[in-house]
């Protein structure tokens, strides 16, 4: 029986700003023809993404990436590991 894998798209993340005092990381993410801005409030583990169009496609994988990597991300950094 052949295994069918789901299509994969690489998402690219750019960290714009972070504040350890306020507990957030802000950035941009793009995948395929979609682009979003996000704010990861890491103390509350809350992810806000805009615009709403296509948000459901990126919210879960971006949230997992940010939760796993938040202390290693730096402003001006570009990432494509999820």
Secondary structure, 3 states (H helix, E strand, C coil): CCCCCCCCCCEEEEEEEEECCCCEEEEEEEECCEEEEEEEECCCCEEEEECCCCHHHHHHHHHHHHHHHHHHCCCCCEECCC
